[in-house]
Amino acid sequence: MPPITDDKPRKLAVICSKGTLDMAYPGLILANAARMSGVDAMIFFTFWGLDIITKSTYANLKVATVGNPSMGMPTFVGALPGMSAMATSMMRKEIAKLDLPTIPEMLQMLDDAGAELYGCKMACDMMKRTKDDLVPQVRDIISAMDFIEKSEGAQTIFI
C-alpha cells in the first residue's frame, strides 16, 4: 500500500498558558524544533503565558516552587523566602551549561525562523496589556476563534 500523501504543509500549534521559566522552554523548544524540521509553527500565549512575551517580564521569568509537585519538596518549604530565587538561579545555571538560548534569544530565533507568535486577546484585555506591552516578535493579538482558524489542521499542544 503506498503511503498517504497530503499536499498541505505540516503545522504545529502550541498554546502556552503558564509564564514560569520552566514552562516557557517546552513550548519554545517544540516550536523551534518544528521550524528546524520545516514544519510551520505558531504559538498562542494566553493567561500567565503572556509573561513569556511581555517586555517587562520575559527576560526575568522565575521558577514556581509553591504547589509544584515536581520540585520534590513540601509546599511549605517552597513558600520559604528565597526558595523561588534559589530554584530560578539553579535552573538558569543548568540552562547555561546546556548552552540553551535565553528566552529573549529563543523568541528572536523563532521569529527569524518564521514561527508565528500571537497574544490572546481575552487574556490581554483581562490583564490590561496592549501590543505595545509585548515583545516585537509577536505578530498580533488575536482571539481564540482567530487562533482556531489559523491552526486548522495543525497538531496542537497545550502547555
N, C-alpha and C positions, 0 to 999 in steps of 0.2 A: 504494500500500500504506500503510495507516495506521501511525503509529508504535506501537511496542510500549510498552504502559504496564504499570506494576507498582505496586501499591498499597503496597509495602514502602518504608519510608524509606531513603534512601541513607545508607551508613555508610562511614566511613574508619577503619581501624585502623592505627596507627603503632607500630612496635616500635623503641625507642631502646636501642641496645646499647653506645653509646660515650658517655663522660662529659666530653668536652672542650668548650670554648666553641664551637669551630667545628662540632662535631657536635650540639650541643644545639639550635641555632637551626633547622636544617631541619625536624626533626620538630615542634617547637613552632609554627613558622610554618605548616606544612601543616595541622596540626590547627586552628589559628586560622582559616585561610582556609576550611576545611571548615565550621566553625561559622558564619562570616560568610555562607556560601552556603546555610545551612540544612541542611547535611549533618551527621548525627550523627558525633561523633569520639571516639575513645578512644586512649589512649597506654599502652603496656605498656613499662615501664622495666626492663631486665634487665642483668645483669653490670655493667660500668662505667657504663652508662646510669643506674644508681641514683644516681650522683653528682649528676645533674640534679635529683633530688627529695630529696636528703639534706640536712637542716638545716645540718650542719656544712660542706658543700661547695658547695651550689647557687649561692650568691652570689659565689663566687670561682673559677669554673671557669677553667682555663688552656687555652692552645693548645699542642698537642704539636708539637714541632719535629723530634724524632728519628723517623726511619722514616716521615715524611710526605712522599711524593713531590711533593705539590702545593706544598710550601714552596719548591721550586726551588733547594735548596741541598744539598750533600753531607751525608750523615748525620753525619759527624764535626763539621761546623760547627754543626749543630743541637744537638749534645751539649755545646757550649761553655757554660760557666756564664753565665747571664743571657739566653741566647737565647730560651728559652721565655717568660721575663718580658717581654722586648722584643716578641716576636710577640704576646703577650697584650695588652700595652699598645697596640700598633698596631691590633689588631683592635677593642679597646674604643673607641678613638678613632673608627674608621670606623663602628662601630655607633652611636655618639653622633651623628656627623654626619648619619646617615640618620634620626635620631630614632626608632630602634627601641627598644622596651621592653627593660629588663634581663630576665634570666632570672627573677628573683622576680616581676617585673611580668607577664611572659608567663604564668607559672603561674597567677597570680591572674586574669588576663584569661580564660584557658582555663576555669578553674573557674567564673567568673562567667557565661561563655557556655554552660555546661552540658557541657563536654567531660569525659569520664571518664578519670581518671588512676589507673593501677594499678602497684604494685610487684610484681616477680616473686618468688614465694615461695622458689623454689630459690636464687636469687641472694641474697635477703635472708638466708636461712639460712646460705649459704656465707660471706657477709660479716658475719655476726653483727649484722644490722640488724633492728630491730623497727619497728612502725608509729610508735612514739614518736620514732624517729630521722628519720622522713620529714616533709616539709612537710605542713601541714594540708589542702592541696588534694588529696592522694592519698586516694582513696575507700577503698582496701583493698589488702591484699597478697593476690594470687591466684596459683594455679598456672597453668602453661602450658595445661593442659587447660581450666581455667576461662576463660582468655583465648580459646582456640579456640572455646569455646561462645559466649561473649559477642560475638565478632567474626564469627560465621557470616553469610555473605552480604556482608561488608564488602570494600571494596577495601583490600588490605593492603600497607603499605610498610615495608620493613626498612631501618633506618639504623644 
